[in-house]
Amino acid sequence: MHISTFFNFQVLLSHLYNVTLPKAYRPVVLWHGLGDNYNASGIRDVNDLISGLYPGIFFHSIYIDEDPSEDQQKSLFGDANKQVDQICDQLKSIKELASADNIDAIGFSQGGVLLRGLIERCPDLSFHNLITFGSPHMGVMEMPLCKDPRDWLCKRRNELLKRQVWNDNVQRKILPAQYFRDPFEYEKYLKHSFYLADINNERNHKNASYVENLTKLNKLALITFTEDTTVVPKESAMFCDIDTNWKQTIPFDKTDLYVEDYIGIRQLHESGKIEFHYIEAGHMAISDEFVEDIALKYLGNT
């Protein structure tokens, strides 16, 4: 059925039978991950799946550049802070989003940690649910793995980047460096981190507005890939940290970020607003069935 015909039919029913129509579906925004672009086939597939479940839902795929190849390049090279500001303005310029009472947001990998920064820093938009897939909320200790393990040029580049990760030029220009966080070099991270240390409120000066904005969420759904070797440690996707003495993962609710409630995660958790999900697969290996389950649980007008 054509979408406009569908809505006209709903209106006719409401007049004939005094039926109360459901509220319009909450619009959805999605931010793709590193090395992807806003118009990639996988993103279009997600749009199609969500639109099939919720006919007429408004879906916006976030882009830094309207040229898909340039958008892909800018997922690696750029300034995360400027990108978050740019997307805040981009979303506010879209009437379906600017006028929405609530927006649902989906972040794939890197896109999730950028979306969280957006929610903390862009209070003019009202976000309802945030869903992140394998997003490095507590940073990464390694640079993104090379797709081809035999690609020695890529491996060499990563080694050089890791050695220079705290260099100011690297921090300002390489997006993965801006959420690099090695607990064994924590003081260097606090001093040099260009993005993550700020949106995690880990420095002495705390930004109270980040807590205020993030705790407005209805739900924060954190999805972890149990076999993830791209986000290291994979538990970063659920805000876990590393104990540098025991070299073990610190549970979600025992980290300083949680106990001291730097960004409101503790408030969200104690209010029952954080939900954990797991995919038994490698990074970003997501089935249509899983996406559908998540969409049915968190999107629409439920």
ZAMARGU-4260 file (C-alpha; in steps of 0.2 Angstrom, whole numbers, plus 5000, padded with zeros to 4 digits):
<rodrens>
0) 5000/5000/5000 | 5007/5017/4996 | 5011/5027/5011 | 5000/5042/5008 | 4985/5030/5004
5) 4989/5021/5020 | 4988/5038/5030 | 4972/5043/5021 | 4964/5027/5025 | 4968/5029/5043
10) 4960/5046/5043 | 4945/5040/5035 | 4943/5026/5048 | 4945/5039/5062 | 4931/5049/5056
15) 4919/5034/5052 | 4922/5024/5068 | 4929/5037/5080 | 4945/5028/5081 | 4959/5036/5091
20) 4975/5036/5079 | 4992/5031/5086 | 5004/5045/5088 | 5016/5047/5073 | 5032/5037/5074
25) 5047/5045/5082 | 5060/5049/5068 | 5076/5040/5068 | 5093/5046/5065 | 5108/5034/5061
30) 5127/5038/5062 | 5138/5026/5052 | 5154/5019/5058 | 5173/5021/5053 | 5176/5017/5035
35) 5158/5018/5030 | 5147/5031/5022 | 5129/5037/5025 | 5123/5030/5008 | 5131/5013/5009
40) 5120/4997/5005 | 5120/4992/5023 | 5113/5008/5029 | 5100/5008/5016 | 5095/4990/5021
45) 5093/4996/5039 | 5082/5010/5032 | 5072/4998/5022 | 5069/4986/5037 | 5064/5000/5049
50) 5052/5007/5036 | 5045/4990/5033 | 5040/4989/5051 | 5035/5007/5053 | 5027/5013/5036
55) 5030/5032/5034 | 5043/5033/5048 | 5056/5047/5045 | 5074/5041/5044 | 5089/5051/5042
60) 5107/5045/5039 | 5119/5057/5046 | 5133/5063/5034 | 5148/5074/5035 | 5149/5076/5016
65) 5135/5073/5004 | 5147/5064/4992 | 5148/5046/4999 | 5166/5044/4995 | 5171/5060/5004
70) 5159/5055/5018 | 5169/5039/5020 | 5185/5048/5020 | 5179/5060/5034 | 5175/5045/5045
75) 5193/5043/5047 | 5201/5060/5044 | 5193/5075/5054 | 5189/5084/5070 | 5176/5075/5080
80) 5171/5091/5089 | 5168/5100/5073 | 5158/5085/5066 | 5147/5084/5081 | 5144/5103/5080
85) 5140/5101/5061 | 5128/5087/5064 | 5119/5097/5078 | 5116/5111/5065 | 5112/5098/5051
90) 5098/5090/5062 | 5091/5106/5068 | 5089/5111/5050 | 5078/5097/5046 | 5060/5101/5050
95) 5055/5083/5054 | 5068/5082/5068 | 5068/5100/5074 | 5049/5099/5077 | 5049/5082/5084
100) 5045/5079/5103 | 5057/5064/5103 | 5070/5057/5091 | 5078/5039/5092 | 5096/5038/5088
105) 5106/5023/5081 | 5125/5023/5081 | 5136/5010/5073 | 5153/5008/5081 | 5162/5025/5080
110) 5145/5033/5076 | 5138/5028/5093 | 5152/5038/5103 | 5149/5053/5091 | 5130/5052/5094
115) 5133/5051/5112 | 5143/5067/5111 | 5130/5075/5101 | 5116/5071/5114 | 5127/5078/5127
120) 5131/5094/5118 | 5116/5098/5107 | 5101/5101/5119 | 5090/5109/5106 | 5085/5092/5100
125) 5076/5080/5111 | 5082/5062/5110 | 5072/5047/5117 | 5082/5031/5114 | 5100/5029/5110
130) 5105/5012/5103 | 5124/5009/5100 | 5132/4994/5092 | 5149/4990/5097 | 5153/5008/5101
135) 5170/5012/5110 | 5162/5022/5124 | 5177/5020/5135 | 5189/5021/5120 | 5201/5009/5112
140) 5218/5003/5116 | 5222/4998/5099 | 5220/5007/5082 | 5207/4999/5070 | 5213/4982/5064
145) 5218/4980/5046 | 5205/4971/5036 | 5219/4961/5028 | 5230/4953/5041 | 5244/4952/5027
150) 5243/4971/5024 | 5260/4976/5031 | 5258/4994/5025 | 5242/4996/5036 | 5250/4987/5051
155) 5265/4999/5049 | 5253/5014/5048 | 5244/5008/5064 | 5261/5006/5073 | 5266/5023/5069
160) 5249/5031/5074 | 5249/5022/5090 | 5267/5029/5094 | 5261/5046/5089 | 5243/5045/5096
165) 5246/5059/5109 | 5254/5071/5096 | 5242/5086/5094 | 5242/5085/5075 | 5236/5067/5076
170) 5223/5071/5089 | 5216/5085/5078 | 5216/5075/5062 | 5213/5057/5065 | 5196/5052/5072
175) 5200/5035/5080 | 5215/5044/5089 | 5202/5056/5097 | 5194/5041/5106 | 5210/5032/5109
180) 5211/5028/5128 | 5225/5018/5136 | 5222/5016/5155 | 5241/5012/5156 | 5244/5030/5149
185) 5229/5038/5158 | 5238/5054/5162 | 5243/5057/5144 | 5225/5053/5139 | 5218/5066/5151
190) 5231/5079/5145 | 5230/5076/5126 | 5213/5068/5122 | 5204/5079/5109 | 5187/5072/5111
195) 5183/5057/5122 | 5190/5063/5139 | 5179/5078/5137 | 5163/5069/5133 | 5167/5057/5147
200) 5169/5071/5159 | 5185/5063/5165 | 5195/5079/5168 | 5194/5089/5184 | 5182/5102/5177
205) 5166/5093/5175 | 5152/5099/5163 | 5136/5097/5172 | 5126/5100/5156 | 5132/5083/5149
210) 5124/5074/5164 | 5108/5084/5162 | 5107/5081/5144 | 5111/5062/5144 | 5100/5058/5158
215) 5085/5064/5148 | 5086/5048/5138 | 5072/5036/5140 | 5083/5021/5136 | 5101/5018/5132
220) 5104/5001/5123 | 5122/4995/5123 | 5126/4981/5111 | 5142/4972/5113 | 5150/4960/5100
225) 5156/4945/5111 | 5170/4941/5098 | 5175/4959/5094 | 5193/4961/5090 | 5191/4978/5082
230) 5186/4988/5097 | 5199/4983/5110 | 5194/4980/5124 | 5177/4975/5117 | 5169/4979/5134
235) 5171/4997/5130 | 5155/4995/5121 | 5146/4994/5138 | 5157/5007/5147 | 5169/4995/5156
240) 5186/5000/5160 | 5203/4991/5163 | 5211/4988/5180 | 5229/4992/5177 | 5235/4982/5192
245) 5226/4966/5189 | 5225/4969/5170 | 5207/4963/5170 | 5190/4971/5165 | 5182/4982/5178
250) 5163/4979/5179 | 5152/4992/5172 | 5146/4998/5189 | 5163/4998/5197 | 5172/5011/5186
255) 5175/5028/5192 | 5164/5035/5178 | 5150/5025/5185 | 5153/5027/5204 | 5157/5046/5202
260) 5143/5047/5189 | 5153/5059/5178 | 5140/5059/5164 | 5125/5052/5172 | 5127/5034/5168
265) 5124/5029/5186 | 5107/5039/5186 | 5102/5031/5170 | 5106/5013/5177 | 5098/5015/5194
270) 5082/5021/5185 | 5082/5006/5174 | 5086/5015/5158 | 5101/5006/5153 | 5099/4989/5144
275) 5113/4977/5138 | 5112/4966/5123 | 5125/4954/5116 | 5129/4948/5098 | 5139/4932/5098
280) 5149/4938/5083 | 5163/4949/5077 | 5163/4967/5075 | 5147/4974/5066 | 5141/4956/5061
285) 5123/4960/5063 | 5109/4949/5057 | 5093/4957/5050 | 5083/4947/5063 | 5093/4956/5077
290) 5090/4973/5069 | 5072/4969/5068 | 5071/4964/5086 | 5080/4980/5092 | 5069/4991/5080
295) 5053/4983/5088 | 5059/4985/5105 | 5066/5003/5104 | 5058/5012/5089 | 5041/5017/5083
300) 5030/5024/5097 | 5031/5010/5110
</rodrens>
